[in-house]
Amino acid sequence: MSKVQIYGITTDRVPWQEKPQGLQDAPVWRYSENPIIGRNPARGVARIFNSAVMPYEDGFIGVFRGEQTNGIPYIYLGRSRDAIHWEFDQEKIPFQDEEGNDFMPVYAYDPRLVKVEDTCYIMWCQDFYGASIGLARTRDFKTFTRMENPFLPFNRNAVLFPRKINGNFVMLSRPSDSGHTPFGDIFLSESPDLVYWGKHRHVMGKSSEWWESVKIGGGAAPIETSEGWLLFYHGVTGTCNGFVYSIGGAILDIDNPSIVKYRCENFLLTPQEWYEERGFVPNVAFPCATMQDAATGRIAIYYGCADTYVGLAFTQADEIVEYIKAHSVVRESDAEIGRR
């Protein structure tokens, strides 16, 4: 039994591989059969990466960033029996507006998938006269209704919390500019109805640690635990050959998640395997989803690799929380409420 309690949606069918002997540093280890999704995974799709999955009915379902052979990204639906081997719909997710008319985004990428109460929500980055957040809902993964765009351009890396907090929906995002942003902090916003958003709060920004010295952004949906909201996010550094994306971890206050309780100064996973270092965009490890088992504390992390593949990594709630707390450096801007 895990000492750190996990709440919310859990499953005893989390894919799992035991920790290898001799693992050093952070208690996060890669699936030995990575990548779980390779090149040309579906007709007209060259690469799938930066995608999100969840348990559904007697299997698993996911929303996947499919980079088409013409270079335009869209979101595709995928299904799996074991959360490792995936089959994808041949056509893009058919988004509609509130009246049931076709309403496809110009492009769509880096989707997240979060269930809140009885509805599943998809968030993605799209064109709204500039990079911005798209939002849609579904209850059956057959009808997908687009909702009002939550924020003005420019914004990316949005993810909902998996339950309301103090009666409101809560979303993390990373305001940016119109280009490949050389800056960025994580912010939090609230909404009573997923239409009108406010109570914007700063959560945390880049740090002096080399691996997140350029910008940071939200990753998988926060996991509710007895220690607070466990957040896997991405941190970016700059090199002479471009950006490097690593996976970091933090724990947010359970009632006021703009307050950071613990923030790991070290990365949890950084590109080092061939599928992370070599691809369309080299040196990227980009977390987008987790699945967890409350009874055992097992957590599976799904992450994009080099903008080309999907990788799978594992950790255990007790170990990862202990590691984050033991290596925590919380700065003044992290600990404050985030309102100025």
C-alpha positions in Angstrom: 0.0 0.0 0.0 1.3 3.4 -1.0 1.9 5.8 1.9 1.2 8.8 -0.4 -2.5 8.5 -1.2 -3.7 9.1 -4.7 -7.2 10.4 -5.4 -9.3 10.8 -8.5 -9.4 8.5 -11.5 -7.1 5.5 -11.0 -6.8 2.1 -12.5 -5.3 -1.2 -11.5 -4.3 -1.8 -15.1 -1.6 0.9 -15.3 1.1 -0.4 -17.6 4.1 -1.2 -15.5 7.7 -2.4 -15.5 9.8 -2.8 -12.3 12.5 -0.4 -11.5 15.9 -1.6 -13.0 18.7 -2.4 -10.7 21.3 0.4 -10.1 19.0 3.3 -11.0 20.6 6.5 -9.8 19.3 10.0 -9.3 15.5 10.5 -9.8 13.3 7.5 -9.3 11.9 7.7 -12.9 12.7 4.9 -15.3 12.0 4.3 -19.0 10.0 1.4 -20.5 12.6 -0.9 -22.0 10.6 -1.3 -25.2 10.4 2.5 -25.9 9.3 4.1 -28.1 5.8 2.7 -27.9 4.7 4.6 -31.0 7.0 4.8 -34.0 7.1 6.6 -37.3 4.3 6.4 -39.9 1.7 5.0 -37.4 -1.4 5.7 -39.5 -2.3 6.6 -43.1 -1.2 10.1 -43.9 0.5 10.6 -40.5 4.3 10.7 -40.4 4.7 11.0 -36.6 2.7 10.9 -33.4 4.0 12.5 -30.3 3.0 14.9 -27.4 -0.2 13.0 -26.8 -2.5 12.2 -23.9 -4.3 8.9 -22.8 -6.7 7.7 -20.1 -8.5 4.6 -18.9 -11.8 4.1 -20.7 -14.4 1.4 -20.5 -12.6 -2.0 -20.6 -9.4 -0.5 -22.2 -7.8 2.8 -22.8 -8.3 5.8 -25.1 -6.2 8.7 -26.2 -5.9 11.9 -28.2 -2.8 12.0 -30.3 -0.9 14.7 -32.0 -0.6 13.4 -35.6 1.8 15.3 -37.7 0.5 14.7 -41.2 2.7 14.1 -44.2 1.9 17.6 -45.4 3.3 19.0 -42.1 0.0 20.2 -40.7 -0.7 18.8 -37.2 -4.2 17.5 -36.2 -5.6 15.4 -33.4 -6.4 11.8 -33.9 -8.2 9.3 -31.6 -6.5 6.1 -30.6 -7.5 3.0 -28.6 -5.6 0.3 -26.8 -6.2 -2.8 -24.7 -3.0 -2.5 -22.7 -2.1 1.2 -23.0 1.1 0.3 -24.8 0.0 -0.9 -28.3 -2.3 1.6 -30.0 -4.6 1.6 -33.0 -5.6 5.0 -34.5 -8.7 6.2 -36.3 -7.8 7.0 -39.9 -9.6 10.3 -39.9 -9.0 13.3 -37.7 -11.3 13.9 -34.7 -14.5 15.5 -36.2 -15.0 18.6 -34.1 -18.4 20.4 -34.2 -19.7 23.6 -32.8 -22.5 23.9 -30.3 -25.1 23.6 -33.1 -23.7 20.4 -34.5 -22.0 22.0 -37.5 -18.5 21.0 -38.6 -16.0 23.2 -36.9 -12.4 22.0 -37.5 -9.4 24.1 -36.2 -6.9 25.3 -38.8 -4.4 23.1 -37.0 -4.2 21.4 -33.7 -1.3 20.0 -31.6 -0.1 18.9 -28.2 -3.5 17.7 -26.9 -4.3 17.0 -23.2 -7.2 14.8 -22.1 -8.8 15.3 -18.7 -12.0 14.0 -17.2 -13.9 16.3 -14.8 -17.0 14.8 -13.2 -19.0 13.1 -16.1 -17.3 14.9 -19.0 -14.0 14.5 -20.8 -12.2 17.6 -22.0 -9.6 18.0 -24.7 -7.2 21.0 -24.7 -4.8 21.7 -27.5 -2.8 24.5 -29.1 -4.4 26.0 -32.3 -4.6 29.1 -34.5 -6.9 31.8 -33.1 -5.3 34.6 -35.0 -2.1 33.4 -33.3 -1.2 30.5 -31.1 -3.8 29.9 -28.5 -5.7 27.2 -26.6 -8.6 25.2 -28.0 -11.1 23.4 -25.8 -13.7 20.7 -26.6 -15.9 18.3 -24.6 -17.1 14.7 -25.2 -19.0 12.1 -23.1 -18.8 9.2 -25.6 -15.7 9.9 -27.8 -18.1 9.9 -30.8 -19.3 13.5 -30.6 -16.7 16.3 -29.9 -18.1 19.7 -29.3 -15.8 22.7 -29.4 -16.3 25.3 -26.7 -15.3 28.9 -26.5 -11.5 29.5 -26.6 -10.4 30.0 -23.0 -7.8 32.7 -23.6 -6.6 35.3 -26.0 -3.5 34.7 -28.1 -0.7 34.0 -27.4 -0.9 30.9 -25.1 0.1 27.2 -25.1 0.4 24.2 -22.8 -3.0 24.2 -21.2 -4.2 21.5 -18.9 -7.3 21.3 -16.6 -7.1 20.0 -13.1 -9.1 16.8 -12.8 -11.7 18.3 -10.4 -13.1 21.6 -9.5 -11.3 23.6 -6.7 -13.4 25.8 -4.5 -16.3 25.3 -6.9 -14.4 26.4 -10.1 -12.7 24.7 -13.0 -9.0 25.4 -12.9 -6.6 25.4 -15.8 -2.8 25.8 -16.1 -1.4 27.6 -19.2 1.7 29.2 -20.4 1.3 32.7 -22.0 3.8 33.2 -24.8 4.4 35.2 -27.9 3.7 34.4 -31.6 7.0 32.6 -32.2 8.9 29.7 -30.7 8.8 31.4 -27.4 12.2 32.1 -25.7 10.4 32.6 -22.4 7.4 31.5 -20.4 6.0 30.9 -16.9 3.1 28.7 -15.8 -0.1 30.5 -14.8 -3.4 29.4 -13.3 -6.9 30.6 -14.3 -10.4 29.8 -12.9 -13.8 29.5 -14.4 -17.3 28.8 -13.1 -18.5 27.5 -16.5 -15.5 26.9 -18.8 -16.6 30.1 -20.8 -15.5 33.0 -18.6 -12.0 32.8 -17.2 -10.4 34.9 -14.5 -8.7 34.9 -11.1 -5.4 34.5 -13.0 -2.5 33.6 -10.8 1.2 33.1 -11.4 2.3 29.6 -10.4 6.0 29.4 -11.1 8.5 30.6 -13.6 11.8 29.4 -15.1 14.7 29.1 -12.6 18.4 29.4 -12.5 18.8 25.6 -12.8 20.3 25.0 -16.2 17.6 22.5 -17.4 14.8 25.0 -17.0 16.6 28.3 -17.5 14.7 29.4 -20.6 11.1 28.6 -20.0 8.7 26.0 -18.4 5.3 24.8 -19.3 2.5 22.5 -18.0 2.6 18.8 -18.8 0.4 16.1 -17.6 -2.8 16.9 -15.6 -2.0 17.4 -11.9 -2.4 14.3 -9.8 -4.3 14.8 -6.5 -2.4 13.3 -3.6 -2.3 13.5 0.2 0.8 15.7 -0.2 -0.8 18.1 -2.7 -1.1 18.3 -6.5 1.7 16.3 -8.1 2.7 18.1 -11.3 5.0 16.8 -14.0 6.0 19.7 -16.2 8.6 20.5 -18.9 11.6 22.7 -18.5 13.7 24.1 -21.4 17.3 25.1 -21.7 19.2 26.6 -24.6 22.3 25.3 -26.2 24.4 26.2 -29.2 22.4 23.6 -31.1 18.9 24.6 -29.9 16.5 24.0 -27.1 16.5 20.9 -24.8 13.3 19.8 -23.1 13.4 17.9 -19.9 10.7 16.7 -17.4 10.5 18.3 -14.0 8.3 17.8 -10.9 6.6 20.0 -8.3 3.9 19.7 -5.7 1.2 22.4 -5.5 -1.0 23.3 -2.6 -4.2 21.3 -2.6 -6.6 24.2 -2.0 -4.5 27.1 -3.5 -2.5 25.5 -6.4 -0.9 28.7 -7.4 1.2 28.1 -4.3 4.2 25.8 -4.8 4.9 23.6 -1.8 7.9 21.7 -3.2 9.8 22.1 -6.5 12.5 19.7 -7.5 15.7 21.5 -8.5 16.8 18.6 -10.6 15.2 17.3 -13.7 13.4 13.9 -13.4 14.2 12.8 -16.9 16.2 14.5 -19.6 16.9 13.3 -23.2 19.6 10.7 -23.3 18.1 7.7 -25.3 18.3 7.7 -29.1 14.5 8.2 -29.5 14.8 11.3 -27.3 17.9 12.8 -28.8 17.4 11.9 -32.4 14.3 12.9 -34.4 12.4 15.7 -36.2 13.2 18.0 -33.2 16.2 16.5 -31.3 16.5 16.5 -27.5 12.9 16.6 -26.4 11.2 14.8 -23.5 7.8 16.4 -23.2 5.2 15.0 -20.6 1.5 15.1 -21.6 -0.3 12.4 -19.5 -0.1 10.0 -16.6 -2.1 7.1 -15.4 -2.0 6.0 -11.8 -3.0 3.2 -9.4 -4.1 4.4 -6.0 -3.6 1.0 -4.3 0.1 0.5 -5.4 1.1 4.1 -6.0 2.3 3.2 -9.5 2.4 6.0 -12.0 3.0 5.7 -15.8 4.1 8.9 -17.6 3.5 9.3 -21.3 5.8 11.7 -23.0 6.7 13.0 -26.5 10.2 12.1 -27.7 12.1 14.4 -30.2 8.8 15.4 -31.8 8.8 12.0 -33.4 7.8 9.2 -31.0 5.8 8.5 -27.8 7.7 7.2 -24.8 6.6 5.6 -21.6 8.2 6.0 -18.2 7.4 4.9 -14.7 7.6 6.0 -11.1 6.1 5.3 -7.7 4.2 7.9 -5.7 6.1 7.4 -2.4 9.5 7.6 -4.2 8.8 10.5 -6.4 7.2 12.6 -3.7 10.1 11.9 -1.4 12.6 12.7 -4.1 10.9 16.1 -4.9 10.7 17.0 -1.3 14.3 16.0 -0.6 15.6 18.1 -3.6 13.2 21.0 -3.3 14.1 24.6 -3.9 11.1 26.9 -3.5 11.6 30.5 -4.5 9.7 33.6 -3.3 7.6 33.8 -6.5 6.8 30.1 -6.1 5.5 30.3 -2.5 3.4 33.4 -2.9 -0.3 33.4 -4.0 0.7 34.6 -7.5 -1.3 37.9 -7.5 0.3 41.3 -7.8 
